[in-house]
Amino acid sequence: MIMKNGIATIVVLLVLAGVPSLVWVYQKFCRPLHYAARVIDITGVGAAGAWTLERVSGLNYWWKPFEPATIHLWRGEQVVLRFQSADVFHQFYAPALGLGPVDVDPGHTREIGFKAEKSGVFQYYCTSMCGNCHFYMQGWIVVTPAGEKPVSPRPITCSLCLPDADDPGDKDLAVQGEYLYRAMGCVTCHGIAGNGGVQNYNYIKETVPAHNQTAAKLFLTDEEDRRMFLARIRQEADPGDVNAWQDISRPRLVLDRFNAAVALIEQGKAAARLDMNGPDPPLHMPAWRNSLSRKQIHSIMAYFISLTEEIEEQEVSPEV
């Protein structure tokens, strides 16, 4: 009886390991034979924040750091992109090439064919919220003219996987805000240290707003005002009570701007199209009210305020 149970267990394990392998062999070497184009297999891995060209299976999904795909094509090449999801629902979107959004459901395969007719480096995205690493699920399609050397743009990797990605806790509100800025993926849209400059295809303002001028937008142009304002945030003073903030200049104006920025983070905002007949911009401000507490949002705002040491007062509206 024990021997029979052991044999049965071995058979089950062989089936579990063998079926995925047979499916992969069929998809990789059998199905593509009917295509008159190069077939590129791309798998969405939400847990790793990557579209990858690597093989993903139940045996390596839980431990392997999958490399984000840089898709190299030759100009004039006819290709078929074949998508699968290793975990949850994803959307593949490369608006500059007119690709997608392509819905990619787990357990299903989606294919789109196109001809790489223009040279350049084009960004692709996942445009369906798929987990904590969603905003890092971006990469590049590089189309190179024949005879030229392909460029190699830097991969976009999830900062949660970096060695210094540990949560610092509540030791300092601005430090916690910096961690959340990276952990929630804000850095992929608003730039390193809030410097901005991140392109958003067909967005009316071209690039996503920066945050290294947040203090100026809040009219915290004096160093002492900034210091006192950050102290009040750390003390969890009520930003709706003007009387608690009388030791800063223009407290009502500052608090109105601050509360408007907090509300924008909580509620989100869609990116307006530059060309109304063109594709939707891939980057939108999501609503964070269900993912971040009010205190966490205040810590992110504290980080933004701490970014600027020397600023000039300017008449600007709060943007996030």
N, C-alpha and C positions, 0 to 999 in steps of 0.2 A: 504493500500500500504506500509506504514511504517512497519507494522507488518510482511508482506511478505518479505520485504527486510531484516529485522532483522533475520527472520528464515533462509533465504537463506545464510546470512553471517555465522550464527552458523553452518549450514550444511557444508559449505566450510571449516571452521576452523576444524570441527571434522574430515573431510576427510583428510586434510593436516596433522593433528596430528595422525590420526589412521592408515593411509597407511604405514608410516615408521615403526610403532609399529608392524603391522601385518607381514610385511616383515621380521623384526628382529625375531619375534616369529617363523616364518616358518624356517628361516635359522638356528636358535639356537636349535630348538627342533624337527623339522620335517626332514630336509635334512640329518642331521648326522646319522639318524637311520640305513642307509644302509652301514655305515662304520664299519669295524671291527677294528677300531683304535680310539684313542682319537683325537677329533677335537678341534683345538685351533684357535679362531678367532682373527685376528690381523688387526688393522686399521691404516693406515698411515695418520697422521695429520701434514701437512706441516706447518701450521700456528703456531703450538705448538712445532715443531721440535721433534716429537715422533712417534714411532710405539707403539701402546697402546693395551692392552687387554680390556680396558673399552669400553662400548658402546658409539658410537658417532652418534649423530643425528643433524638435523637442529635446534633442540631446545637447544642443549648444546654446539654446535661447537664454538659459538662466545664468550663464557664467561668461559668455564670450563678449568682449567689447567690439561690436561690429563697426567696421570702418564706414563713415559716410561716403556715399558714391559720388565720384566725379566722373561724369559720363562724357567720354571723348568720342566725337564724331568727325568725319571728313565732310567738307562742304559738298553738297550734291549727293550724299549718301542717303539711300532709302533704308529706314530702320523701323522695327516694330518694338515698342516698349511694352513689356509684359509685367504687370504688377500683381503682387500678392501681399497680403498682410500676415504678419506672424502673430498678431495679438488682437488688435481692436480695429475699429473703422478708421480709415485714413482717407485724405484727399490729396492727390498729386496735382500740382499747379505750377506751370511755367508760363506765365502770361506773355512774356516777351516773344515766345515762340508759338503762342496760340494753342498751347497744350493744356487741356483741362478747364476747370477742375475735374479730375477723374476719380470717381468713387471707388474705393478699394475695400471691399468687405472681407473679413476673415473667412477662410474656407472657399473663396472664389478667386478666379483669375480674370483680370481685365487687360485688354490689349488695345493699344492705339498705334497706328502707323503714321509716319510723316517723313517728309524729305527735308533734310537739313540744308536749306537754301541760302541762309545768311550766316556769315562768319561772326564770331565773337564769343564772349563769355556770358552766359545767361543763367540767371538764378532760378532754382525751383524751390518749392515749399510744400509743407503739409498744411492745409488750410482747414482741417477739422481738429478741434481740440481733442488730443488723444492721450493726455497724461502730463506729468510734471515736466517732461523733457520736450514737450510739443514745440516750443518756440525755437529749439535748436535743430529741429528736423528740416534743415535746409541744405542746399548744396548747389552744384554747378553743372551746367551742360556746356561743354567747350566744343565749338565747331571751328575746325581749322581748314584753311585752303590747302589743296594738295601741294606738296613740296615744302610747306612751312613746318616749323617745329611747334608742336602743341604747347600752350602755356599750362602751368600747373597752379591754379588758384588754391589758396589755403582752405583746408576743410573746416567746416563749422562743427565744432564738437561741444558737447554738453558740459558746462562748467561744474555740474553736480558730480561729474566723474573725475574731476581733478583732485590732486592730493590735498589742496588747501581748501576744500569745499565744506569743511565741517561747520555746523551751525555754531556761531559764537555765543548764543544765548543772549541774555539781557544785560551784559556787562556795560554796553554803551549803545544808546538808541541808534545813533548814526551808523555804527559798525553793524548792528543788526539789520539796519536798512540796506546797507551795501550788500550784505549776504543775500537778503531777499531779492534785491535787484538782479543779482546773478542767478539765484536759485529759481526764480519764477520766469526767467528768460527775458526780462526787460532789456537786458544788455544787447540782445540780438536786434532789437528795433531802435533803441535810443543811444546805442554806442557805448564804448568803454568809458567809464567815468562820466557818463551822461553827455559826451561830446557830440552826439548826433551824427549827421552826415550819412545815415543809412538810407539808401535809395528805396523808394516804394513805387513800383511801376504804375504809371498812369494816375498817380496821386496829385491832387491839385497843388500841393506845396512841394512836390518832387521828393523831398526827404522827410523822414519822421522827425518831429520836434526834438531838440536837444533839451537837457535838463541842467546844464551847468550854469544857467542864468535864472534858475528858479528863484533865488533870493531877490533878484532885481524885479522879477514879475510879481513878487509878493510885496514889493516896496520895502524890503529889508536891506537897504543900501548902506546902512551904518553898521560897522563891526560890532559895536556894543548892542545894537538892536538885535542883530543876528544871535549874539551870545545869549541875551536874555530870552529871546524867543525859543531857542533850543532848550534852555533851562526849563522854561514853562512846559514844553512838550514832554520833557523827561519827568516832570512832576505830575504829568497827566492833568494839567489844568484844562478846564472846559473851554474849547475854542468857540463856544457859543455865548460865553459870558465875557463881554467886553471889559467889565470891571476888573477881571482877574489879570488883565494884560495892560494895565495902564502905564507900566514902566517902560513900554516901547513906544516909539513914535507912530502916530496915526493908527492906533490899534484896530479901529473899526474897519478901515480900508484893508489892512493887512489880514485880518481875520476873514473878511469877506472873500478875499482872493484865496486864502488858504483853504477855506471850506469849499469853495468852488472847485479847487483842484482835487480835494479829497473826494467830492461827489463824482467828479469825472472818472477817477480811478475806480470807484465803486460801481458806477453805472456803465462805463465803457462809451465808446464813440466810433461810429463807422467812418472810414476814410473816404472823402469825396473824390469822385473821378475828375481828372483834368479834361479828358475827352469823354463826353457823355456817351458817345457811340463806341468807346473802347472797352477793354476788359476791366473788371473790378480790380482795384489795388489789392495785392495779396496780404498786406499787413493792416490789421485793424486793431484798435484799442479794445480789448475784451473787458467785460464786466468782472471785477475782482471781488465783488461783495460776498460771494459764497466761498471764496478761496482764501481771503485775507481778512483778519480782524481789523477793527478800527485802529487798534494800537499798532498793529503791523504796518498799516498804511501810514500812520503818523511817523513810524520809524523810517519808512522809505522817503517821506517828505523831509525828515530831519537829515537824511543822507544827501538829498538834493541841495538843501540849504547849506550844508557844510562843504559843498564842492567848490564854491567860489570864495576866494579871499579878497580880491580887489575887483569891484564892479562899479559901474556908473549907473546912476538912476536913469531909467528909460520908461516910456509909456508903452507897456506891452500888456497883452492879455494872457491869462494862464492857459497853458496848453499841456496836455499829457499824451 
